[in-house]
Amino acid sequence: MKRIKDSDAAFRKEKKSRKTREEKESRNEGAIIKFLIRPDRPDETGITVEGHGDDVVNEVQLEKKIEDEVDDADPPQTTEEQNSNINLKDIEMWPAKFNHGDGVREILVQQGSKAVQNTDRKFKEVVRPGQITKLKGENRRLSRNRFFRTLQNGEKILRTWMIYSPPKEAVFCFCCKLFSSDSFKSWWKLNPKIQENESSPVHENAFTQWKELEIRLFKGMVIGKEQQTLVENETKKWKQILTRFLDIIMFLAKQNLALRGHREDIRVEKANENEGNFLELVQLIGKFDPVLREHLVKNEFVNVLGDRVRKKVIDEVKQSKYYCIIFDSTPDISHINQISQVLRYVKIVKKKKEVKVEESFLRFIEMKGKNAEQITSMILQQLEMDDINIQDCRGQTFDNASVKAGHRSSVQARITEVNPKIVFVPCTNHSLNLAAVYAASVGADSVTFFGTLDRFFSFFSASTHRWDISIEITGATIKRAGETRWSSRADAVKVVHTKFTEIFAALERLMEDAENAATRSDAGLNFQALQSFSFL
């Protein structure tokens, strides 16, 4: 077969392409060595002095040098091996330049600046060189206050970009190190330098890139996400398992159904045994989903779910900063005084661009004491346990009981002493209820009317026989006119108004068929009271 020779133009093109490829390989030769940690890296720190007249700026200069080429070093085979040789906890050992696709920058952003900030370290003293020690002292030490920025309202926020390197005793900028070649690295004369770095366009651009990459990593919108595949798959698997249990528990709670049953053993398979709503639903859905064949402890799961919701509410309150407290108490059916804790705050939903006022319930608190000092101590201790600053509170509201709403030694007065900026707002519903109760207690006719209703309820509820007759004839339950809530009086009046004829029939039956004279006499008195002009 005759050999076909390439044309001169094709030969020159191939030669140029081969030369370009060789030059590129030559430039990249040894570049991977800068990702390796040298076992004998020097720990000495050199300090240089730059003089500008009377103003001397001292900087900690980093003198670590990396050789361009190492003949006896073999390049790593995989990205995982390459990244394992980088000291992620020391910003000084990070590569000077990050390449796209190696995943190093993504790992550092996902790790976060807090992991390498070292604000809890003990900062070493650095000796000033030269004659400047006579003017400004011999030693300097980094202050922890430098890591916080004071806003105009006096609030201090953490500078998340500011990183301290203990080996080199220097301060670095996290985002500039990752996204810019001009990184901040000093702690001498920090007053002007920190402000200059924060306001510089280079820092603002690097900070924006940092947060954008952080959001993309959170949403899984990065190109190099193969490194997270195994962990994400395992996490997704267990999330799917727990989601099924969550859905069952939330469904039962929404329908106000009990979770427990007479026999709680999912291993026992008996057609006539009711194992409870939770386990029965697990078995039903488990026929189509094998994941649900394992049983978790329900009470622990509900507690974990409640703690998670409570933590989310507290985080929202901290993010909003300012809040109001609402505490209200009432005895339960077991005669234990239960106090409800509610926080009111402004919630900002950035995604929907909404601002709304939230009132979130946190918990019920069992309270044994009833005086103002004990209630105040309980409120302050509860806020401290939730890590909520009382100095950020701007409002408080309770019922209008004197122990809580009094002007001198009440709960609201004691809390105002702790934080004078807290404004007390009386409960308007309670105030309206007190006004209605007081108005009803002034006139003789109204007092007689509600007294008749109360005596009427006591007559029927004193005997199960009378109570059964009232339900049989009226088809309704007679209500008690409570003394605290005005709404309970409205319910009591409504039953008498709608079932007036039936109640007369029940009283007539008791007047005729009662087994003793006392019952017939009381039924007759109530019968006459219902017919009186003042009651009608």
C-alpha positions in Angstrom: 0.0 0.0 0.0 1.4 3.4 -1.0 2.2 5.7 1.9 0.5 9.0 1.9 2.6 11.9 3.1 1.1 14.9 4.9 1.2 18.3 3.2 3.7 20.9 4.3 0.9 23.0 5.8 -0.4 20.0 7.9 3.2 19.2 8.9 3.8 22.8 10.1 0.5 22.8 12.0 1.3 19.6 13.8 4.8 20.8 14.7 3.3 24.1 16.1 0.7 22.1 18.2 3.4 19.8 19.5 5.6 22.7 20.5 2.7 24.5 22.3 1.9 21.3 24.2 5.5 20.8 25.3 5.7 24.4 26.5 2.6 24.0 28.6 3.8 20.8 30.2 7.1 22.5 31.0 5.4 25.4 32.7 3.2 23.0 34.8 6.2 20.8 35.8 6.6 20.7 39.6 3.5 22.9 40.2 1.8 20.2 42.3 4.6 20.4 44.8 3.2 23.6 46.3 0.3 21.6 47.6 2.5 19.3 49.7 3.4 20.1 53.3 7.2 20.1 53.8 8.1 18.0 56.9 10.9 20.4 57.8 9.0 23.8 57.4 10.7 26.5 59.4 8.8 28.0 62.4 10.8 31.2 62.7 9.1 34.5 62.2 10.9 37.4 60.7 9.8 40.9 61.7 10.7 43.8 59.4 10.3 47.6 60.0 9.2 50.1 57.5 9.8 53.7 58.4 7.7 56.5 57.3 8.9 59.5 59.3 7.4 59.3 62.8 4.8 56.8 61.7 6.4 53.3 61.7 4.4 50.4 60.4 5.6 47.0 61.7 4.4 43.9 59.9 4.9 40.2 60.4 6.4 39.1 57.1 5.9 35.5 56.1 9.2 34.1 54.8 8.1 30.6 53.8 9.6 29.7 50.4 8.5 26.9 48.2 10.9 25.4 45.7 9.8 25.5 42.1 11.0 22.1 41.2 11.7 19.0 43.3 13.2 16.1 41.4 12.5 13.3 43.8 8.8 14.1 44.4 6.1 12.0 42.6 2.9 13.8 41.7 -0.2 12.5 43.5 -2.5 10.2 41.6 -5.9 11.5 42.7 -7.5 14.8 43.8 -8.3 13.2 47.2 -4.6 12.3 47.8 -3.7 15.8 46.7 -6.1 17.5 49.1 -5.1 15.2 52.0 -1.6 16.8 51.9 -3.0 20.3 52.6 -3.2 21.5 56.2 -6.7 22.8 56.2 -6.4 24.1 59.7 -3.5 26.5 59.0 -4.2 29.3 56.5 -0.5 29.8 56.0 -0.1 26.4 54.4 -2.9 26.9 51.9 -1.8 27.1 48.3 -0.9 30.6 46.9 -3.1 30.0 43.9 -6.2 27.8 43.7 -6.9 25.9 40.4 -10.4 25.2 39.1 -11.4 21.6 39.4 -9.1 20.5 42.2 -11.8 21.0 44.8 -9.5 22.6 47.4 -11.3 26.0 47.5 -14.7 24.3 47.7 -13.5 22.2 50.7 -12.2 25.3 52.5 -15.5 27.2 51.9 -17.6 24.3 53.0 -15.4 24.0 56.2 -16.0 27.7 56.9 -13.9 30.4 58.3 -14.9 29.7 61.9 -12.9 26.4 61.9 -9.6 28.3 61.3 -10.4 31.6 62.9 -8.6 30.7 66.2 -10.2 33.5 68.3 -10.0 31.4 71.4 -6.2 31.0 71.1 -3.8 32.8 73.4 -2.0 35.4 71.3 1.7 35.6 71.7 3.7 38.7 72.3 5.9 40.0 69.5 8.9 42.2 70.4 9.3 45.4 68.5 12.6 45.8 66.7 14.8 48.8 66.6 14.6 52.2 68.3 10.8 52.3 68.1 10.6 50.3 71.4 11.6 53.5 73.3 8.6 55.4 72.0 5.8 52.9 71.8 6.8 50.0 74.2 8.7 46.8 73.7 6.0 44.3 73.1 2.8 44.1 71.1 0.0 41.5 71.4 -3.1 41.0 69.2 -6.4 41.8 71.0 -9.5 39.6 70.7 -11.6 42.7 70.3 -10.1 43.2 66.8 -12.2 40.3 65.6 -15.4 42.3 66.3 -16.9 45.2 64.5 -19.0 47.8 66.4 -22.1 49.0 64.5 -23.7 52.4 64.9 -26.4 51.0 67.3 -23.6 49.6 69.6 -24.1 46.0 68.4 -20.9 44.0 67.9 -20.7 41.5 65.1 -17.9 39.0 64.3 -15.6 39.7 61.4 -15.9 36.2 59.8 -13.2 37.0 57.3 -10.5 37.7 59.8 -8.2 34.7 60.5 -5.3 34.3 62.9 -2.4 31.9 62.2 -0.7 30.8 65.4 2.4 29.4 63.7 3.2 32.7 62.0 1.5 35.0 64.5 -0.2 36.9 61.7 -3.7 37.9 60.7 -5.1 36.9 57.3 -8.2 37.7 55.3 -10.1 34.4 54.6 -11.9 35.5 51.4 -8.9 37.4 49.9 -6.7 34.4 50.5 -9.2 32.2 48.5 -10.2 34.6 45.7 -7.5 37.2 45.4 -3.8 37.3 45.1 -3.5 40.5 47.2 -4.4 39.1 50.6 -4.4 40.9 54.0 -1.8 39.5 56.4 -0.7 41.6 59.4 -1.8 42.7 62.8 0.4 45.7 63.5 -1.4 49.0 63.2 -4.7 47.2 62.7 -7.0 50.2 63.3 -6.6 51.7 59.9 -5.7 48.5 58.1 -8.8 46.6 59.0 -11.1 49.4 57.8 -9.1 49.9 54.7 -9.3 46.2 53.9 -13.1 46.0 54.6 -13.8 49.0 52.3 -11.4 48.0 49.5 -12.9 46.9 46.2 -10.7 43.8 46.2 -12.0 42.6 49.5 -15.6 43.4 48.6 -15.3 41.4 45.4 -13.6 38.5 47.2 -16.2 38.5 49.9 -19.0 38.4 47.4 -17.4 35.4 45.6 -17.0 33.6 48.9 -20.7 34.0 49.8 -21.8 33.1 46.3 -19.8 29.9 46.3 -21.1 29.1 49.8 -24.7 29.3 48.5 -23.9 27.2 45.5 -22.3 24.5 47.6 -25.4 24.6 49.9 -27.7 24.1 46.9 -25.4 21.6 45.2 -24.9 23.8 42.2 -21.1 23.4 41.8 -19.3 21.5 39.1 -16.9 19.6 41.3 -19.4 17.9 43.5 -18.2 14.4 43.0 -16.3 14.7 46.3 -19.5 14.9 48.2 -21.4 12.1 46.4 -20.8 9.3 48.8 -21.6 11.4 51.9 -24.7 13.0 50.3 -26.1 9.6 49.2 -25.7 8.2 52.7 -27.3 11.3 54.2 -30.2 11.2 51.7 -30.8 7.6 52.6 -31.3 8.3 56.3 -33.3 11.4 55.6 -35.8 9.4 53.6 -36.1 6.9 56.5 -36.7 9.6 59.1 -39.0 11.6 56.9 -41.5 8.7 56.8 -41.6 8.6 60.6 -42.0 12.4 60.8 -44.9 12.3 58.4 -46.7 9.6 60.4 -46.2 11.5 63.7 -47.3 14.8 62.3 -50.4 13.2 60.7 -51.5 11.7 64.0 -50.8 15.0 65.8 -52.8 16.9 63.2 -55.7 14.5 63.6 -55.5 14.6 67.4 -55.0 10.9 67.5 -53.0 9.0 70.2 -49.8 7.3 69.2 -49.8 4.6 71.8 -51.8 1.4 71.8 -52.7 -1.4 74.3 -49.9 -3.6 73.0 -46.8 -1.8 71.6 -44.8 -4.7 70.1 -44.5 -4.6 66.3 -43.0 -8.1 66.3 -46.3 -9.6 67.6 -48.6 -10.3 64.6 -52.1 -10.9 65.8 -55.2 -9.9 63.8 -57.2 -9.1 66.9 -54.5 -7.0 68.7 -54.5 -3.2 68.2 -50.9 -2.0 68.5 -51.7 1.7 68.4 -52.1 4.2 65.6 -48.4 4.7 65.1 -47.4 1.1 64.8 -50.5 0.2 62.8 -49.6 3.0 60.3 -46.0 1.8 60.2 -47.1 -1.7 59.3 -49.6 -0.5 56.7 -47.1 1.7 54.9 -44.4 -0.9 55.4 -46.3 -3.3 53.1 -45.3 -0.9 50.3 -42.1 0.5 51.8 -39.7 -1.9 53.4 -37.8 1.1 55.0 -40.6 1.4 57.7 -40.2 -2.1 59.0 -37.8 -0.9 61.7 -39.3 0.8 64.7 -38.0 3.9 66.5 -38.9 5.0 69.9 -41.8 7.5 69.4 -41.5 9.6 72.5 -37.8 10.3 71.9 -38.5 11.1 68.3 -41.2 13.6 69.3 -38.9 15.3 71.8 -36.1 15.6 69.2 -38.6 17.1 66.8 -39.8 19.6 69.4 -36.3 20.5 70.4 -35.5 21.2 66.7 -38.5 23.4 66.2 -37.7 25.3 69.5 -34.1 25.8 68.4 -35.3 27.2 65.0 -37.6 29.7 66.8 -34.8 30.8 69.1 -32.4 31.2 66.1 -35.1 33.4 64.4 -35.4 35.5 67.5 -31.6 36.0 67.7 -31.5 36.9 64.0 -34.2 39.5 64.5 -32.4 40.7 67.7 -35.3 42.6 69.3 -38.3 40.7 70.7 -41.1 40.8 73.2 -42.0 38.3 75.9 -45.5 36.9 76.7 -46.1 34.8 79.7 -49.5 33.5 80.8 -50.4 31.0 83.5 -53.4 28.8 84.2 -53.9 25.6 86.3 -54.4 22.4 84.3 -56.7 19.5 85.1 -54.2 18.1 87.6 -54.2 21.5 89.5 -50.6 22.2 88.5 -49.9 25.8 87.5 -48.6 25.9 83.9 -47.1 29.0 82.4 -46.9 29.3 78.7 -43.9 31.0 77.1 -44.4 32.9 73.9 -42.0 35.2 72.0 -43.1 38.0 69.6 -40.6 39.2 67.0 -40.2 40.5 63.5 -39.3 37.8 60.9 -37.6 38.8 57.7 -38.0 36.2 54.8 -35.3 37.3 52.3 -36.3 34.8 49.6 -39.9 36.0 49.5 -38.9 39.6 50.5 -41.5 39.5 53.3 -41.5 41.2 56.7 -44.0 39.8 59.2 -44.6 39.7 62.9 -44.4 36.3 64.4 -45.7 35.0 67.8 -44.1 31.6 68.5 -44.9 29.3 71.4 -41.8 27.7 73.0 -43.0 25.6 76.0 -45.1 25.1 79.1 -43.3 25.7 82.4 -44.4 24.2 85.7 -44.5 27.0 88.2 -44.9 26.3 92.0 -44.5 29.9 93.3 -47.0 32.6 92.7 -45.4 35.8 94.0 -43.7 38.4 91.8 -40.1 37.6 92.8 -40.5 33.9 92.0 -42.2 34.5 88.6 -39.6 37.1 87.7 -36.7 34.8 88.6 -38.3 32.0 86.5 -38.7 34.2 83.4 -35.1 35.5 83.6 -33.7 32.0 84.2 -35.6 30.6 81.2 -34.4 33.3 78.9 -30.8 32.7 80.1 -31.2 28.9 79.4 -32.4 29.7 75.9 -29.3 31.9 75.4 -31.6 34.9 74.7 -30.3 38.3 75.8 -32.7 40.1 78.1 -31.1 43.4 77.1 -32.5 42.9 73.5 -36.1 42.6 74.9 -38.3 45.6 74.1 -41.7 44.6 75.3 -43.5 42.5 77.9 -47.1 41.6 78.3 -49.0 39.5 81.0 -52.5 39.3 82.3 -53.7 42.2 84.4 -53.4 40.5 87.7 -51.8 42.7 90.3 -48.9 40.4 90.9 -47.8 40.8 87.3 -49.1 44.2 86.2 -48.7 46.2 89.3 -46.7 49.5 89.3 -44.3 48.9 92.2 -43.2 45.4 93.0 -44.9 43.4 90.3 -43.3 41.2 87.7 -43.3 43.9 85.0 -41.7 46.4 87.4 -38.9 44.0 88.4 -38.2 43.1 84.8 -38.1 46.8 83.9 -35.5 47.3 86.5 -33.3 44.8 84.7 -33.8 46.5 81.4 -35.4 50.0 81.4 -36.0 49.8 77.7 -38.7 47.1 78.1 -42.2 48.6 77.6 -45.1 46.9 79.5 -48.3 46.4 77.4 -51.3 45.2 79.3 -53.3 42.4 77.7 -56.2 44.0 75.9 -58.3 40.9 75.9 -57.9 40.5 79.7 -58.7 44.2 80.1 -61.9 43.9 78.1 -62.9 40.8 80.1 -62.4 42.6 83.4 -64.4 45.5 82.1 -67.3 43.2 81.1 -67.2 41.3 84.4 -67.2 44.5 86.4 -70.1 45.9 84.4 -72.1 42.7 85.0 -71.5 42.9 88.7 -72.8 46.5 89.1 -76.5 46.0 88.3 -78.7 43.9 90.6 -80.6 42.3 87.6 -77.4 41.1 86.0 -76.1 39.7 89.3 -79.3 37.8 89.8 -79.3 36.6 86.1 -75.8 35.0 86.3 -76.5 33.8 89.8 -79.5 31.9 88.5 -77.4 30.3 85.7 -74.8 29.2 88.2 -77.5 27.7 90.5 -79.1 26.1 87.5 -75.8 24.3 86.5 -75.1 23.2 90.1 -78.6 21.6 90.3 -78.2 19.4 87.3 -74.5 18.6 87.8 -74.9 17.5 91.5 -76.5 14.2 90.4 -75.7 11.9 87.6 -79.5 11.0 87.4 -80.4 14.7 86.8 -77.5 15.2 84.4 -78.7 12.2 82.3 -82.2 13.5 82.2 -81.0 17.0 81.0 -79.0 15.5 78.2 -81.8 13.1 77.2 -84.4 15.8 76.9 -82.4 18.8 75.7 -79.8 17.0 73.6 -77.1 19.5 74.8 -74.7 19.9 77.6 -75.5 22.7 80.2 -72.5 25.0 80.6 -71.1 26.7 83.7 -70.9 30.5 83.9 -67.3 30.9 84.8 -66.0 33.9 86.8 -62.7 34.5 84.9 -63.5 34.3 81.2 -66.5 36.2 79.8 -66.7 33.8 76.9 -67.7 31.0 79.3 -70.8 33.1 80.4 -71.7 33.5 76.7 -71.7 29.7 76.2 -73.9 29.2 79.3 -76.4 31.8 78.1 -76.5 30.3 74.6 -77.5 26.8 75.8 -80.4 28.2 77.9 -81.5 30.5 75.1 -81.6 27.8 72.4 -82.9 25.0 74.6 -85.3 27.0 76.8 -88.4 24.8 76.2 -86.5 21.5 76.6 -85.0 22.7 79.9 -88.6 23.5 81.2 -89.6 19.9 80.3 -86.6 18.5 82.2 -87.4 20.5 85.3 -91.1 19.4 85.1 -90.1 15.8 84.9 -87.9 16.1 88.0 -90.6 17.9 89.9 -93.0 15.0 89.2 -90.8 11.9 89.2 -88.0 12.8 91.6 -87.3 10.2 94.3 -86.9 12.7 97.2 -88.5 15.9 98.3 -85.3 18.0 98.2 -84.9 17.3 94.4 -88.5 18.2 93.7 -88.2 21.4 95.8 -85.0 22.5 94.0 -86.5 21.7 90.6 -89.5 23.9 91.5 -87.4 26.8 92.6 -85.3 26.7 89.4 -88.5 26.4 87.4 -89.9 29.6 88.9 -86.6 31.4 88.5 -86.5 30.7 84.8 -90.0 32.2 84.5 -89.2 35.4 86.3 -89.4 38.7 84.5 -85.9 39.8 85.4 -84.4 36.5 84.0 -86.5 36.6 80.8 
